[in-house]
């Protein structure tokens, strides 16, 4: 009776174990797990559960990992974009170009001063307007007409009967001669200078005939100014504001070469803008002049 009872229990277990083995085999599990006792069957069942776990891993782990990796891979792309934005080399290049264009370097000098190569036989220059036109025309003839030119002349009665001083109508400097040599950097330096035959050239770069050694004749170093050494008007010595040919009216002149008779370089002869009065407004020649004027670019 006991034996029969034991038999009836073990037999169904064997059948169950065989059934489970067939099921597992159909699902692709290892056939070796189906052999053995009830304990073996439990092991096979446990292995079956373990087999399910890899399936879960297969779905979750590989899928999640690549997704995470893909996201991680995108991160360097974002970093690259950030770096590109931060670097902005093209902006720096534009700034440098603008700076270079703006500052450039020192501007090349151009002629902005000359002694007129032509003059007037009398003190009647047509007023300031006529004298300025002469300067402008001479500058234009040598390619410097783009600038605005004024004659260095003073008058006693300008607008509203007020005097006009030569120093106030020639700009602020600097001024360069036809050889592009600096005459003066500003008004103060200009009015502290002496005449100089190698510096005070005409618009063609030629020296003005004067008292210097080897100079051609006649002497023409007396330049009409009507002005004192400081650049202000010399009262009564402007040929009636450059409109008179009267022998009883006079004009103040300077020496372009800074020299007196026989090359005398005494102080009294040195001023380029104010040395003595001429011989009368009817004739600019007798004392060494030719009715020439100094011309300055005001811009």
Secondary structure, DSSP 8 states (H G I E B T S, - for coil): -HHHHHHHHHHHHHHHHHHHHHHHHHTT--GGGG-SSHHHHHHHHHHHHHHHHHHHHHHHHHHHHHHHHHHHHHHHHHHHHHHHHHH-HHHHHHHHHHHHHHH-S-------EEE-SS--SSS---HHHHHHHHHHHHHHHTT-TTS-EEE---BS--GGG--B-GGGSS-S--EE-TT--EEESSHHHHTT-B--TTTSBBTTS-B--SSSTT--SS---EEE--B-TTS-B-TT-BHHHHT---TT--BEEEETT---GGG---GGG-BSS-SEE-S-TT-S-TTTEEEEEEEEE--
